[in-house]
Amino acid sequence: MVPTLIVLGLLALGVAIVAFATRRPSTRQNVIVDQDTAWNDPITPANDVPAQDDPFAHAPVLTPPVVAEPPPADAIPAERAS
């Protein structure tokens, strides 16, 4: 008797859930669509970009830095005369 009551209770609960879910009308939500997207814009590959002048074409040629070697150690006085 108890299993029959459990099954009938679960069946009634299932019917109540289905009835509650289907009795309410669906609400329509206003979906705002952003129309300013670029999904359909034409694609321009990087190779099709017109050639422009090289901004560094007329730059001066860099010279390597000048490295001054220190004088030999025997040329530098160890102490100053006072």
HTML snippet that shows the backbone in 3Dmol.js (N, CA, C, O; Angstrom):
<script src="https://3Dmol.org/build/3Dmol-min.js"></script>
<div id="view" style="width:600px;height:400px;position:relative"></div>
<script>
const pdb = `
ATOM      1  N   MET A   1       0.826  -1.198   0.000  1.00  0.00           N
ATOM      2  CA  MET A   1       0.000   0.000   0.000  1.00  0.00           C
ATOM      3  C   MET A   1       0.868   1.259   0.000  1.00  0.00           C
ATOM      4  O   MET A   1       0.558   2.240  -0.676  1.00  0.00           O
ATOM      5  N   VAL A   2       1.957   1.216   0.767  1.00  0.00           N
ATOM      6  CA  VAL A   2       2.834   2.384   0.860  1.00  0.00           C
ATOM      7  C   VAL A   2       3.505   2.672  -0.491  1.00  0.00           C
ATOM      8  O   VAL A   2       3.535   3.838  -0.886  1.00  0.00           O
ATOM      9  N   PRO A   3       4.041   1.697  -1.218  1.00  0.00           N
ATOM     10  CA  PRO A   3       4.636   2.011  -2.515  1.00  0.00           C
ATOM     11  C   PRO A   3       3.622   2.607  -3.493  1.00  0.00           C
ATOM     12  O   PRO A   3       3.969   3.469  -4.300  1.00  0.00           O
ATOM     13  N   THR A   4       2.397   2.157  -3.424  1.00  0.00           N
ATOM     14  CA  THR A   4       1.359   2.708  -4.296  1.00  0.00           C
ATOM     15  C   THR A   4       1.122   4.177  -3.970  1.00  0.00           C
ATOM     16  O   THR A   4       0.946   4.989  -4.878  1.00  0.00           O
ATOM     17  N   LEU A   5       1.114   4.527  -2.697  1.00  0.00           N
ATOM     18  CA  LEU A   5       0.911   5.927  -2.304  1.00  0.00           C
ATOM     19  C   LEU A   5       2.107   6.784  -2.731  1.00  0.00           C
ATOM     20  O   LEU A   5       1.928   7.935  -3.129  1.00  0.00           O
ATOM     21  N   ILE A   6       3.312   6.239  -2.654  1.00  0.00           N
ATOM     22  CA  ILE A   6       4.502   6.989  -3.082  1.00  0.00           C
ATOM     23  C   ILE A   6       4.443   7.244  -4.581  1.00  0.00           C
ATOM     24  O   ILE A   6       4.717   8.356  -5.032  1.00  0.00           O
ATOM     25  N   VAL A   7       4.089   6.229  -5.352  1.00  0.00           N
ATOM     26  CA  VAL A   7       4.002   6.386  -6.799  1.00  0.00           C
ATOM     27  C   VAL A   7       2.905   7.384  -7.155  1.00  0.00           C
ATOM     28  O   VAL A   7       3.104   8.228  -8.028  1.00  0.00           O
ATOM     29  N   LEU A   8       1.754   7.302  -6.497  1.00  0.00           N
ATOM     30  CA  LEU A   8       0.664   8.253  -6.777  1.00  0.00           C
ATOM     31  C   LEU A   8       1.056   9.678  -6.375  1.00  0.00           C
ATOM     32  O   LEU A   8       0.690  10.637  -7.054  1.00  0.00           O
ATOM     33  N   GLY A   9       1.787   9.813  -5.288  1.00  0.00           N
ATOM     34  CA  GLY A   9       2.249  11.138  -4.857  1.00  0.00           C
ATOM     35  C   GLY A   9       3.240  11.737  -5.847  1.00  0.00           C
ATOM     36  O   GLY A   9       3.153  12.920  -6.176  1.00  0.00           O
ATOM     37  N   LEU A  10       4.183  10.923  -6.326  1.00  0.00           N
ATOM     38  CA  LEU A  10       5.139  11.405  -7.320  1.00  0.00           C
ATOM     39  C   LEU A  10       4.452  11.729  -8.637  1.00  0.00           C
ATOM     40  O   LEU A  10       4.808  12.699  -9.307  1.00  0.00           O
ATOM     41  N   LEU A  11       3.469  10.919  -9.009  1.00  0.00           N
ATOM     42  CA  LEU A  11       2.711  11.190 -10.228  1.00  0.00           C
ATOM     43  C   LEU A  11       1.937  12.498 -10.103  1.00  0.00           C
ATOM     44  O   LEU A  11       1.893  13.278 -11.055  1.00  0.00           O
ATOM     45  N   ALA A  12       1.338  12.747  -8.971  1.00  0.00           N
ATOM     46  CA  ALA A  12       0.608  13.990  -8.753  1.00  0.00           C
ATOM     47  C   ALA A  12       1.568  15.178  -8.747  1.00  0.00           C
ATOM     48  O   ALA A  12       1.240  16.244  -9.269  1.00  0.00           O
ATOM     49  N   LEU A  13       2.742  15.000  -8.163  1.00  0.00           N
ATOM     50  CA  LEU A  13       3.735  16.068  -8.154  1.00  0.00           C
ATOM     51  C   LEU A  13       4.201  16.379  -9.572  1.00  0.00           C
ATOM     52  O   LEU A  13       4.361  17.548  -9.923  1.00  0.00           O
ATOM     53  N   GLY A  14       4.422  15.350 -10.394  1.00  0.00           N
ATOM     54  CA  GLY A  14       4.826  15.557 -11.782  1.00  0.00           C
ATOM     55  C   GLY A  14       3.748  16.277 -12.574  1.00  0.00           C
ATOM     56  O   GLY A  14       4.052  17.179 -13.355  1.00  0.00           O
ATOM     57  N   VAL A  15       2.494  15.892 -12.384  1.00  0.00           N
ATOM     58  CA  VAL A  15       1.386  16.573 -13.073  1.00  0.00           C
ATOM     59  C   VAL A  15       1.292  18.024 -12.623  1.00  0.00           C
ATOM     60  O   VAL A  15       1.031  18.902 -13.445  1.00  0.00           O
ATOM     61  N   ALA A  16       1.494  18.292 -11.362  1.00  0.00           N
ATOM     62  CA  ALA A  16       1.435  19.660 -10.845  1.00  0.00           C
ATOM     63  C   ALA A  16       2.570  20.505 -11.435  1.00  0.00           C
ATOM     64  O   ALA A  16       2.357  21.668 -11.778  1.00  0.00           O
ATOM     65  N   ILE A  17       3.733  19.950 -11.552  1.00  0.00           N
ATOM     66  CA  ILE A  17       4.868  20.689 -12.119  1.00  0.00           C
ATOM     67  C   ILE A  17       4.618  20.993 -13.586  1.00  0.00           C
ATOM     68  O   ILE A  17       4.855  22.114 -14.035  1.00  0.00           O
ATOM     69  N   VAL A  18       4.144  20.016 -14.335  1.00  0.00           N
ATOM     70  CA  VAL A  18       3.857  20.242 -15.751  1.00  0.00           C
ATOM     71  C   VAL A  18       2.744  21.259 -15.910  1.00  0.00           C
ATOM     72  O   VAL A  18       2.832  22.125 -16.781  1.00  0.00           O
ATOM     73  N   ALA A  19       1.707  21.182 -15.102  1.00  0.00           N
ATOM     74  CA  ALA A  19       0.599  22.134 -15.192  1.00  0.00           C
ATOM     75  C   ALA A  19       1.065  23.542 -14.835  1.00  0.00           C
ATOM     76  O   ALA A  19       0.660  24.510 -15.478  1.00  0.00           O
ATOM     77  N   PHE A  20       1.901  23.662 -13.827  1.00  0.00           N
ATOM     78  CA  PHE A  20       2.397  24.990 -13.437  1.00  0.00           C
ATOM     79  C   PHE A  20       3.301  25.584 -14.509  1.00  0.00           C
ATOM     80  O   PHE A  20       3.247  26.788 -14.764  1.00  0.00           O
ATOM     81  N   ALA A  21       4.134  24.755 -15.143  1.00  0.00           N
ATOM     82  CA  ALA A  21       5.069  25.248 -16.146  1.00  0.00           C
ATOM     83  C   ALA A  21       4.359  25.639 -17.432  1.00  0.00           C
ATOM     84  O   ALA A  21       4.801  26.557 -18.123  1.00  0.00           O
ATOM     85  N   THR A  22       3.277  24.965 -17.765  1.00  0.00           N
ATOM     86  CA  THR A  22       2.616  25.228 -19.041  1.00  0.00           C
ATOM     87  C   THR A  22       1.459  26.211 -18.930  1.00  0.00           C
ATOM     88  O   THR A  22       0.988  26.690 -19.962  1.00  0.00           O
ATOM     89  N   ARG A  23       0.982  26.534 -17.748  1.00  0.00           N
ATOM     90  CA  ARG A  23      -0.174  27.434 -17.651  1.00  0.00           C
ATOM     91  C   ARG A  23       0.205  28.897 -17.815  1.00  0.00           C
ATOM     92  O   ARG A  23      -0.620  29.708 -18.235  1.00  0.00           O
ATOM     93  N   ARG A  24       1.447  29.243 -17.488  1.00  0.00           N
ATOM     94  CA  ARG A  24       1.866  30.639 -17.615  1.00  0.00           C
ATOM     95  C   ARG A  24       2.234  30.928 -19.063  1.00  0.00           C
ATOM     96  O   ARG A  24       2.956  30.150 -19.686  1.00  0.00           O
ATOM     97  N   PRO A  25       1.740  32.050 -19.608  1.00  0.00           N
ATOM     98  CA  PRO A  25       2.127  32.393 -20.977  1.00  0.00           C
ATOM     99  C   PRO A  25       3.599  32.825 -21.003  1.00  0.00           C
ATOM    100  O   PRO A  25       4.111  33.402 -20.044  1.00  0.00           O
ATOM    101  N   SER A  26       4.242  32.539 -22.092  1.00  0.00           N
ATOM    102  CA  SER A  26       5.643  32.927 -22.210  1.00  0.00           C
ATOM    103  C   SER A  26       5.746  34.436 -22.385  1.00  0.00           C
ATOM    104  O   SER A  26       4.935  35.046 -23.082  1.00  0.00           O
ATOM    105  N   THR A  27       6.720  35.016 -21.767  1.00  0.00           N
ATOM    106  CA  THR A  27       6.913  36.460 -21.872  1.00  0.00           C
ATOM    107  C   THR A  27       7.981  36.727 -22.914  1.00  0.00           C
ATOM    108  O   THR A  27       9.020  36.068 -22.938  1.00  0.00           O
ATOM    109  N   ARG A  28       7.720  37.685 -23.763  1.00  0.00           N
ATOM    110  CA  ARG A  28       8.688  38.032 -24.800  1.00  0.00           C
ATOM    111  C   ARG A  28       9.599  39.120 -24.270  1.00  0.00           C
ATOM    112  O   ARG A  28       9.138  40.156 -23.791  1.00  0.00           O
ATOM    113  N   GLN A  29      10.867  38.880 -24.360  1.00  0.00           N
ATOM    114  CA  GLN A  29      11.836  39.860 -23.907  1.00  0.00           C
ATOM    115  C   GLN A  29      12.319  40.649 -25.103  1.00  0.00           C
ATOM    116  O   GLN A  29      12.584  40.090 -26.167  1.00  0.00           O
ATOM    117  N   ASN A  30      12.430  41.943 -24.920  1.00  0.00           N
ATOM    118  CA  ASN A  30      12.947  42.782 -25.989  1.00  0.00           C
ATOM    119  C   ASN A  30      14.462  42.623 -26.049  1.00  0.00           C
ATOM    120  O   ASN A  30      15.182  42.983 -25.118  1.00  0.00           O
ATOM    121  N   VAL A  31      14.915  42.084 -27.151  1.00  0.00           N
ATOM    122  CA  VAL A  31      16.340  41.864 -27.331  1.00  0.00           C
ATOM    123  C   VAL A  31      16.884  43.025 -28.140  1.00  0.00           C
ATOM    124  O   VAL A  31      16.438  43.275 -29.260  1.00  0.00           O
ATOM    125  N   ILE A  32      17.845  43.730 -27.572  1.00  0.00           N
ATOM    126  CA  ILE A  32      18.458  44.862 -28.253  1.00  0.00           C
ATOM    127  C   ILE A  32      19.643  44.322 -29.056  1.00  0.00           C
ATOM    128  O   ILE A  32      20.588  43.756 -28.507  1.00  0.00           O
ATOM    129  N   VAL A  33      19.559  44.513 -30.351  1.00  0.00           N
ATOM    130  CA  VAL A  33      20.617  44.021 -31.228  1.00  0.00           C
ATOM    131  C   VAL A  33      21.460  45.205 -31.657  1.00  0.00           C
ATOM    132  O   VAL A  33      20.948  46.192 -32.186  1.00  0.00           O
ATOM    133  N   ASP A  34      22.756  45.095 -31.424  1.00  0.00           N
ATOM    134  CA  ASP A  34      23.674  46.152 -31.831  1.00  0.00           C
ATOM    135  C   ASP A  34      23.904  46.033 -33.328  1.00  0.00           C
ATOM    136  O   ASP A  34      24.488  45.054 -33.794  1.00  0.00           O
ATOM    137  N   GLN A  35      23.453  47.018 -34.079  1.00  0.00           N
ATOM    138  CA  GLN A  35      23.574  46.969 -35.532  1.00  0.00           C
ATOM    139  C   GLN A  35      24.915  47.488 -36.031  1.00  0.00           C
ATOM    140  O   GLN A  35      25.202  47.415 -37.226  1.00  0.00           O
ATOM    141  N   ASP A  36      25.736  48.012 -35.128  1.00  0.00           N
ATOM    142  CA  ASP A  36      27.007  48.595 -35.540  1.00  0.00           C
ATOM    143  C   ASP A  36      28.144  47.595 -35.339  1.00  0.00           C
ATOM    144  O   ASP A  36      29.116  47.868 -34.636  1.00  0.00           O
ATOM    145  N   THR A  37      27.999  46.441 -35.966  1.00  0.00           N
ATOM    146  CA  THR A  37      29.057  45.452 -35.891  1.00  0.00           C
ATOM    147  C   THR A  37      29.692  45.306 -37.263  1.00  0.00           C
ATOM    148  O   THR A  37      29.103  45.704 -38.268  1.00  0.00           O
ATOM    149  N   ALA A  38      30.848  44.756 -37.307  1.00  0.00           N
ATOM    150  CA  ALA A  38      31.583  44.649 -38.564  1.00  0.00           C
ATOM    151  C   ALA A  38      31.612  43.216 -39.080  1.00  0.00           C
ATOM    152  O   ALA A  38      32.536  42.840 -39.801  1.00  0.00           O
ATOM    153  N   TRP A  39      30.641  42.433 -38.733  1.00  0.00           N
ATOM    154  CA  TRP A  39      30.675  41.026 -39.129  1.00  0.00           C
ATOM    155  C   TRP A  39      30.525  40.854 -40.630  1.00  0.00           C
ATOM    156  O   TRP A  39      30.971  39.843 -41.172  1.00  0.00           O
ATOM    157  N   ASN A  40      29.915  41.801 -41.315  1.00  0.00           N
ATOM    158  CA  ASN A  40      29.713  41.638 -42.753  1.00  0.00           C
ATOM    159  C   ASN A  40      30.508  42.645 -43.578  1.00  0.00           C
ATOM    160  O   ASN A  40      30.244  42.804 -44.770  1.00  0.00           O
ATOM    161  N   ASP A  41      31.460  43.315 -42.977  1.00  0.00           N
ATOM    162  CA  ASP A  41      32.298  44.236 -43.729  1.00  0.00           C
ATOM    163  C   ASP A  41      33.290  43.450 -44.579  1.00  0.00           C
ATOM    164  O   ASP A  41      33.705  42.357 -44.192  1.00  0.00           O
ATOM    165  N   PRO A  42      33.674  43.993 -45.733  1.00  0.00           N
ATOM    166  CA  PRO A  42      34.640  43.264 -46.547  1.00  0.00           C
ATOM    167  C   PRO A  42      36.000  43.206 -45.852  1.00  0.00           C
ATOM    168  O   PRO A  42      36.386  44.121 -45.124  1.00  0.00           O
ATOM    169  N   ILE A  43      36.700  42.126 -46.094  1.00  0.00           N
ATOM    170  CA  ILE A  43      38.010  41.921 -45.479  1.00  0.00           C
ATOM    171  C   ILE A  43      39.079  42.352 -46.461  1.00  0.00           C
ATOM    172  O   ILE A  43      39.084  41.927 -47.616  1.00  0.00           O
ATOM    173  N   THR A  44      39.982  43.196 -45.998  1.00  0.00           N
ATOM    174  CA  THR A  44      41.100  43.632 -46.821  1.00  0.00           C
ATOM    175  C   THR A  44      42.360  42.987 -46.274  1.00  0.00           C
ATOM    176  O   THR A  44      42.806  43.336 -45.181  1.00  0.00           O
ATOM    177  N   PRO A  45      42.938  42.056 -47.009  1.00  0.00           N
ATOM    178  CA  PRO A  45      44.164  41.431 -46.510  1.00  0.00           C
ATOM    179  C   PRO A  45      45.312  42.434 -46.425  1.00  0.00           C
ATOM    180  O   PRO A  45      45.293  43.464 -47.100  1.00  0.00           O
ATOM    181  N   ALA A  46      46.282  42.140 -45.618  1.00  0.00           N
ATOM    182  CA  ALA A  46      47.401  43.055 -45.413  1.00  0.00           C
ATOM    183  C   ALA A  46      48.230  43.206 -46.676  1.00  0.00           C
ATOM    184  O   ALA A  46      48.866  44.244 -46.863  1.00  0.00           O
ATOM    185  N   ASN A  47      48.245  42.212 -47.544  1.00  0.00           N
ATOM    186  CA  ASN A  47      49.046  42.295 -48.763  1.00  0.00           C
ATOM    187  C   ASN A  47      48.432  43.239 -49.792  1.00  0.00           C
ATOM    188  O   ASN A  47      49.135  43.702 -50.690  1.00  0.00           O
ATOM    189  N   ASP A  48      47.153  43.532 -49.684  1.00  0.00           N
ATOM    190  CA  ASP A  48      46.492  44.407 -50.646  1.00  0.00           C
ATOM    191  C   ASP A  48      46.571  45.884 -50.268  1.00  0.00           C
ATOM    192  O   ASP A  48      46.016  46.729 -50.970  1.00  0.00           O
ATOM    193  N   VAL A  49      47.248  46.203 -49.175  1.00  0.00           N
ATOM    194  CA  VAL A  49      47.375  47.597 -48.755  1.00  0.00           C
ATOM    195  C   VAL A  49      48.330  48.294 -49.725  1.00  0.00           C
ATOM    196  O   VAL A  49      49.403  47.762 -50.011  1.00  0.00           O
ATOM    197  N   PRO A  50      47.963  49.470 -50.238  1.00  0.00           N
ATOM    198  CA  PRO A  50      48.864  50.145 -51.178  1.00  0.00           C
ATOM    199  C   PRO A  50      50.200  50.487 -50.508  1.00  0.00           C
ATOM    200  O   PRO A  50      50.259  50.822 -49.325  1.00  0.00           O
ATOM    201  N   ALA A  51      51.254  50.393 -51.297  1.00  0.00           N
ATOM    202  CA  ALA A  51      52.592  50.661 -50.769  1.00  0.00           C
ATOM    203  C   ALA A  51      52.734  52.138 -50.428  1.00  0.00           C
ATOM    204  O   ALA A  51      52.312  53.005 -51.194  1.00  0.00           O
ATOM    205  N   GLN A  52      53.320  52.411 -49.302  1.00  0.00           N
ATOM    206  CA  GLN A  52      53.549  53.783 -48.863  1.00  0.00           C
ATOM    207  C   GLN A  52      55.052  54.003 -48.752  1.00  0.00           C
ATOM    208  O   GLN A  52      55.832  53.053 -48.682  1.00  0.00           O
ATOM    209  N   ASP A  53      55.439  55.264 -48.738  1.00  0.00           N
ATOM    210  CA  ASP A  53      56.856  55.579 -48.578  1.00  0.00           C
ATOM    211  C   ASP A  53      57.333  55.131 -47.205  1.00  0.00           C
ATOM    212  O   ASP A  53      56.614  55.217 -46.210  1.00  0.00           O
ATOM    213  N   ASP A  54      58.556  54.657 -47.187  1.00  0.00           N
ATOM    214  CA  ASP A  54      59.153  54.243 -45.929  1.00  0.00           C
ATOM    215  C   ASP A  54      59.512  55.496 -45.145  1.00  0.00           C
ATOM    216  O   ASP A  54      60.299  56.308 -45.631  1.00  0.00           O
ATOM    217  N   PRO A  55      58.959  55.681 -43.940  1.00  0.00           N
ATOM    218  CA  PRO A  55      59.256  56.901 -43.188  1.00  0.00           C
ATOM    219  C   PRO A  55      60.717  56.987 -42.754  1.00  0.00           C
ATOM    220  O   PRO A  55      61.191  58.068 -42.403  1.00  0.00           O
ATOM    221  N   PHE A  56      61.434  55.871 -42.771  1.00  0.00           N
ATOM    222  CA  PHE A  56      62.832  55.879 -42.356  1.00  0.00           C
ATOM    223  C   PHE A  56      63.786  55.806 -43.538  1.00  0.00           C
ATOM    224  O   PHE A  56      64.981  55.585 -43.345  1.00  0.00           O
ATOM    225  N   ALA A  57      63.290  55.985 -44.751  1.00  0.00           N
ATOM    226  CA  ALA A  57      64.143  55.854 -45.929  1.00  0.00           C
ATOM    227  C   ALA A  57      65.203  56.956 -45.977  1.00  0.00           C
ATOM    228  O   ALA A  57      66.312  56.707 -46.449  1.00  0.00           O
ATOM    229  N   HIS A  58      64.893  58.160 -45.505  1.00  0.00           N
ATOM    230  CA  HIS A  58      65.819  59.283 -45.585  1.00  0.00           C
ATOM    231  C   HIS A  58      66.459  59.592 -44.237  1.00  0.00           C
ATOM    232  O   HIS A  58      67.002  60.679 -44.039  1.00  0.00           O
ATOM    233  N   ALA A  59      66.396  58.654 -43.325  1.00  0.00           N
ATOM    234  CA  ALA A  59      66.995  58.870 -42.006  1.00  0.00           C
ATOM    235  C   ALA A  59      68.511  58.795 -42.119  1.00  0.00           C
ATOM    236  O   ALA A  59      69.023  58.059 -42.961  1.00  0.00           O
ATOM    237  N   PRO A  60      69.240  59.538 -41.293  1.00  0.00           N
ATOM    238  CA  PRO A  60      70.707  59.471 -41.360  1.00  0.00           C
ATOM    239  C   PRO A  60      71.202  58.092 -40.918  1.00  0.00           C
ATOM    240  O   PRO A  60      70.576  57.416 -40.102  1.00  0.00           O
ATOM    241  N   VAL A  61      72.322  57.708 -41.472  1.00  0.00           N
ATOM    242  CA  VAL A  61      72.909  56.420 -41.140  1.00  0.00           C
ATOM    243  C   VAL A  61      73.547  56.530 -39.763  1.00  0.00           C
ATOM    244  O   VAL A  61      74.297  57.464 -39.478  1.00  0.00           O
ATOM    245  N   LEU A  62      73.235  55.567 -38.928  1.00  0.00           N
ATOM    246  CA  LEU A  62      73.783  55.587 -37.584  1.00  0.00           C
ATOM    247  C   LEU A  62      75.224  55.099 -37.604  1.00  0.00           C
ATOM    248  O   LEU A  62      75.562  54.137 -38.295  1.00  0.00           O
ATOM    249  N   THR A  63      76.060  55.776 -36.839  1.00  0.00           N
ATOM    250  CA  THR A  63      77.457  55.365 -36.726  1.00  0.00           C
ATOM    251  C   THR A  63      77.620  54.604 -35.418  1.00  0.00           C
ATOM    252  O   THR A  63      76.904  54.866 -34.451  1.00  0.00           O
ATOM    253  N   PRO A  64      78.544  53.677 -35.383  1.00  0.00           N
ATOM    254  CA  PRO A  64      78.731  52.953 -34.129  1.00  0.00           C
ATOM    255  C   PRO A  64      79.251  53.898 -33.053  1.00  0.00           C
ATOM    256  O   PRO A  64      79.928  54.877 -33.370  1.00  0.00           O
ATOM    257  N   PRO A  65      78.953  53.627 -31.808  1.00  0.00           N
ATOM    258  CA  PRO A  65      79.413  54.530 -30.739  1.00  0.00           C
ATOM    259  C   PRO A  65      80.939  54.512 -30.620  1.00  0.00           C
ATOM    260  O   PRO A  65      81.587  53.490 -30.849  1.00  0.00           O
ATOM    261  N   VAL A  66      81.483  55.654 -30.260  1.00  0.00           N
ATOM    262  CA  VAL A  66      82.926  55.774 -30.090  1.00  0.00           C
ATOM    263  C   VAL A  66      83.263  55.354 -28.668  1.00  0.00           C
ATOM    264  O   VAL A  66      82.717  55.886 -27.702  1.00  0.00           O
ATOM    265  N   VAL A  67      84.161  54.402 -28.557  1.00  0.00           N
ATOM    266  CA  VAL A  67      84.565  53.908 -27.246  1.00  0.00           C
ATOM    267  C   VAL A  67      85.968  54.419 -26.973  1.00  0.00           C
ATOM    268  O   VAL A  67      86.908  54.092 -27.698  1.00  0.00           O
ATOM    269  N   ALA A  68      86.106  55.219 -25.929  1.00  0.00           N
ATOM    270  CA  ALA A  68      87.419  55.735 -25.562  1.00  0.00           C
ATOM    271  C   ALA A  68      88.019  54.793 -24.518  1.00  0.00           C
ATOM    272  O   ALA A  68      87.427  54.540 -23.469  1.00  0.00           O
ATOM    273  N   GLU A  69      89.176  54.299 -24.828  1.00  0.00           N
ATOM    274  CA  GLU A  69      89.830  53.392 -23.890  1.00  0.00           C
ATOM    275  C   GLU A  69      90.495  54.213 -22.783  1.00  0.00           C
ATOM    276  O   GLU A  69      91.047  55.282 -23.043  1.00  0.00           O
ATOM    277  N   PRO A  70      90.441  53.712 -21.563  1.00  0.00           N
ATOM    278  CA  PRO A  70      91.100  54.453 -20.471  1.00  0.00           C
ATOM    279  C   PRO A  70      92.611  54.418 -20.656  1.00  0.00           C
ATOM    280  O   PRO A  70      93.156  53.484 -21.245  1.00  0.00           O
ATOM    281  N   PRO A  71      93.273  55.438 -20.149  1.00  0.00           N
ATOM    282  CA  PRO A  71      94.739  55.438 -20.257  1.00  0.00           C
ATOM    283  C   PRO A  71      95.318  54.297 -19.422  1.00  0.00           C
ATOM    284  O   PRO A  71      94.656  53.795 -18.513  1.00  0.00           O
ATOM    285  N   PRO A  72      96.529  53.895 -19.719  1.00  0.00           N
ATOM    286  CA  PRO A  72      97.138  52.803 -18.951  1.00  0.00           C
ATOM    287  C   PRO A  72      97.261  53.172 -17.474  1.00  0.00           C
ATOM    288  O   PRO A  72      97.327  54.345 -17.108  1.00  0.00           O
ATOM    289  N   ALA A  73      97.290  52.156 -16.657  1.00  0.00           N
ATOM    290  CA  ALA A  73      97.300  52.364 -15.210  1.00  0.00           C
ATOM    291  C   ALA A  73      98.552  53.102 -14.744  1.00  0.00           C
ATOM    292  O   ALA A  73      98.485  53.818 -13.745  1.00  0.00           O
ATOM    293  N   ASP A  74      99.688  52.959 -15.422  1.00  0.00           N
ATOM    294  CA  ASP A  74     100.893  53.637 -14.954  1.00  0.00           C
ATOM    295  C   ASP A  74     100.885  55.121 -15.299  1.00  0.00           C
ATOM    296  O   ASP A  74     101.713  55.865 -14.773  1.00  0.00           O
ATOM    297  N   ALA A  75     100.002  55.570 -16.143  1.00  0.00           N
ATOM    298  CA  ALA A  75      99.933  56.988 -16.497  1.00  0.00           C
ATOM    299  C   ALA A  75      99.106  57.774 -15.478  1.00  0.00           C
ATOM    300  O   ALA A  75      99.212  58.998 -15.405  1.00  0.00           O
ATOM    301  N   ILE A  76      98.291  57.083 -14.700  1.00  0.00           N
ATOM    302  CA  ILE A  76      97.439  57.763 -13.708  1.00  0.00           C
ATOM    303  C   ILE A  76      98.204  57.783 -12.388  1.00  0.00           C
ATOM    304  O   ILE A  76      98.606  56.728 -11.897  1.00  0.00           O
ATOM    305  N   PRO A  77      98.417  58.990 -11.792  1.00  0.00           N
ATOM    306  CA  PRO A  77      99.118  59.023 -10.511  1.00  0.00           C
ATOM    307  C   PRO A  77      98.258  58.383  -9.422  1.00  0.00           C
ATOM    308  O   PRO A  77      97.050  58.609  -9.355  1.00  0.00           O
ATOM    309  N   ALA A  78      98.903  57.580  -8.568  1.00  0.00           N
ATOM    310  CA  ALA A  78      98.189  56.896  -7.505  1.00  0.00           C
ATOM    311  C   ALA A  78      97.772  57.887  -6.411  1.00  0.00           C
ATOM    312  O   ALA A  78      96.687  57.759  -5.843  1.00  0.00           O
ATOM    313  N   GLU A  79      98.632  58.876  -6.113  1.00  0.00           N
ATOM    314  CA  GLU A  79      98.314  59.852  -5.088  1.00  0.00           C
ATOM    315  C   GLU A  79      98.648  61.229  -5.612  1.00  0.00           C
ATOM    316  O   GLU A  79      99.537  61.409  -6.444  1.00  0.00           O
ATOM    317  N   ARG A  80      97.915  62.182  -5.106  1.00  0.00           N
ATOM    318  CA  ARG A  80      98.215  63.578  -5.468  1.00  0.00           C
ATOM    319  C   ARG A  80      99.198  64.140  -4.457  1.00  0.00           C
ATOM    320  O   ARG A  80      99.109  63.888  -3.255  1.00  0.00           O
ATOM    321  N   ALA A  81     100.096  64.876  -4.966  1.00  0.00           N
ATOM    322  CA  ALA A  81     101.036  65.542  -4.037  1.00  0.00           C
ATOM    323  C   ALA A  81     100.327  66.709  -3.372  1.00  0.00           C
ATOM    324  O   ALA A  81      99.621  67.482  -4.019  1.00  0.00           O
ATOM    325  N   SER A  82     100.525  66.815  -2.106  1.00  0.00           N
ATOM    326  CA  SER A  82      99.857  67.896  -1.406  1.00  0.00           C
ATOM    327  C   SER A  82     100.762  69.061  -1.110  1.00  0.00           C
ATOM    328  O   SER A  82     100.324  70.048  -0.519  1.00  0.00           O
TER     329      SER A  82
END
`;
const viewer = $3Dmol.createViewer("view");
viewer.addModel(pdb, "pdb");
viewer.setStyle({}, {cartoon: {color: "spectrum"}});
viewer.zoomTo();
viewer.render();
</script>
